[in-house]
Amino acid sequence: MKQMFRTILAAGILIAALCSLSSCLSEQNYITYEELKTRLDDTAAMESTTIVDIRPAAAWKAGYIPEAINIECDTVINNLGGLKDGGAALTSIVTAKDSRLVIYGTGEDRASLFAAKAIQLGYTDVKCYQGGMTDWRDNHGDYLYITYDGFRQWYDAECPFTDGENYLVDAHTPALYSRDYGHIPGAINIMSKHFTFLDPGSLKPLTDFISNKQATIVFYCIGTA
């Protein structure tokens, strides 16, 4: 009975400690989708911004908010809510403590605690995107970046893309696409101008090529499509 009481007491202390650490974030430490998107679109602002995805590496590889780097939460914070190795997994990568640091996760993890720990480590401009990937992807349907490993896992599972739910799109010109080395097998060719709407009067809408708006579409080009 005493042992059970000690366990319950310890758990209560831990929960209180975690809540206390998270609550040290003020309203100014949170960033909305609109604010984050505006910053991403500002090249000058992004020069002094680091976006950190705290999810497991496998999840990050499968799709992440543009420009985000991956620093897994468990490499910085231990099971008791304390710093591992003095937070070296963060400080060794993000060395400029006066630049803006944006933290996000799934939307249901320890992103706010991670942000609080960053403040504790001396970072002076910390923002937590509390909605995280859930808010970014589900509520707004925004695009994600994907690593080669994440792409290859999806490609191997879904190619030859005949289910009407997965599409690989090569955004090159038809001339580049048609060459033997010009496209990844299974990709269809839709030039990037068809979905940038630079001249909507002369171009087909993207829905003429892909009608299923719930489909997973992976775009690629020479660099960023």
N, C-alpha and C positions, 0 to 999 in steps of 0.2 A: 504493500500500500504506500509506504514511504517512497519507494523507488518510483512508483507511478506518479506520485505527487511531484517529485523532483523533475520527472520528465515533462509533465504538464507545465510546471513552473518555468523550466528552461525554454520550452517551446513558446510560452507566453512572452518571456523576455526577448527572445529572438524576433518574434513578430513585432513587438513594440519597437525594437531597435530598427528593424527594417522600415517600419512605418515612419519612425522619426527621421531617418535618413532621407526617405523619399519626400517627406513633407518640408524639408529645408529648401526645396525648390519653390520659388515664388512664381506668380503668374507671368512675370517677365521672362522666366526660364523656359516657357513653352512656346512652340512655334506651330502655326497652323499649316494646312496643306497649301493655302493660297500664298502664305509668306515664303514657304520653302520653294514653291514653284517659281515665284518671282525672283528669288535669289539664284536659282539654277539657271534662269534665263539671263542673268546679269553676269557677263564674263568677268568684269572687273571685280565684282563682289566675290565670285567663286575663287579668285586668286588668293583670298585670305580666309577661305572656308574649307573645313574638312568635315565630310559627312561620314559618320561611323555606323555601320550596320552591325548590331551585336548578336545577330542570330548565328546558329551553327554554320560552319563553312559550306556544308552541303546545300543548305537553304539559300545562302548568298549566291552560290554558283548558279543556282537554278533561276535566279532573277532578282535584281536589286535596283534600288533607286539610282538614277544616273549619278555618276561621280563618286558613289559611296565606296569606301574601303571596308574590309571585314576585320573586326577585332571581336572575337567571340567573348560574350559576357563572362563565361567561366574561366577565361584566361586572366581576367582582371579582378573578379569578385569571387570569394570563396563561399562555401555553403553557409557560413555564419554571417555573411554580409560584409566581411572585411576585405581589405585589399590583399591580393596575392602579389608577393614580391614587391611590395610598395607601389603597385600599379605599373610595373615596368612594361607590361604588354601594351599599354597605352602610351606612356611617356616616351618610350623608345621609338615609336612610330610618329606620333604627333608631338613634335618638339617645340613648336611655337605656341606657348601658352596664352598669348594675347590675341590669337586669331579666333575666328568663330568656329565653335565645335558643335555640330548638330548630331544628336544621338537618336537612333530609332531601332526598333525591333519588330516583333510581330504585332504589337498593339496590346498584347496581354502578357508581357514578360517584365523583366527588370530594367527597362530602359530608363525610367526615372531614377532608380537607384544608381545606375551606371552614371547618369548625368550628375547626380549629387556627389558621387565619388570623384568625378572629374573636377568639380568645384573644389573639393577637399584637397585635390592634388595641385591646385593653384591655377587652373584654367579660368580665365576671367570673363569669357564670353561664351557661355554654354547654353545651348537650346536643346530641349527634348521634344521630338515629334511624337507625342504620346499616342496618336492613332496608329503610327507605324505602318507596316506593310498592309494591314487590314484596311486602314483608311485610304492609303494611296491606291491600292489595287481594286478593292471591292467597291468602294463608294465612288471613286472617280474614274476607274477604268484606265488609269494612265499606263504609259509604256514603261518597260523595265529594260535594263541592260542584262546581258547574259554572258557568262564566261564560256570559253571553249569547252571545258569539262561539262558544264550544264547543258550547253547546246548539244554536245555529242550524245549525252544520255537521252535527251529528248529525241534527237534525230534517229538514233538506233531503235528507239521504241516505236516511233510513229511513221518513219519512212516505209512505204512510198507515198504517204499522204493521200490516201484515197477515201478517208472516212468523212470528208467534208467538215471536219472539226479542227484540223491542223494543216497549216500551210507554211511552206518555206518560200520566201519571196526574194528573188535576186533583183536589186534595184538598178543594175547596170543598164547601159544602152543595149538594144537588141543585137548590135554588132559584137559587143563584148560577150554577151550572154551566149551567142550562137557558136562561139569558138569552142573547141574541144576542152580547153582549160578555163573557159569563161564562167562556168557556174557549177555549183554543187549539185550532184545528182538528186533529182526529185524536186528541184526548185522550179517555180514558175517565174516568168519574167514580167515584172510590172515596173516600168521606169519610175524613179522617185518623183518626177514632175506630175505624175498622175494623182499623187496624194498630197502634194504641197499646195495645190489650188492657185498656182501662179497665173494661170490662164484658164479659168474654169469653163469658158465658153468653147474651148477647142479640145478639152480633155475629157475622157471618160471618168466618172467617179469611181472610187475604189470599190464600191458596192457592185459595180458591173463585173468586176473580176471575182470578188469574194462577197457573196450575199449574206453569209452567216456572220452576224456581228458579235456572236459569242465565241467565235472560233479563236484558237491560239494561232497567232501569226508571228513568225520570226523573220525579220528583215535583215538583209546584209548587203554590203556594197564593198567598194575598195577599202573604205575605212568606216566612218559612221554614215549609215544610209539616211 
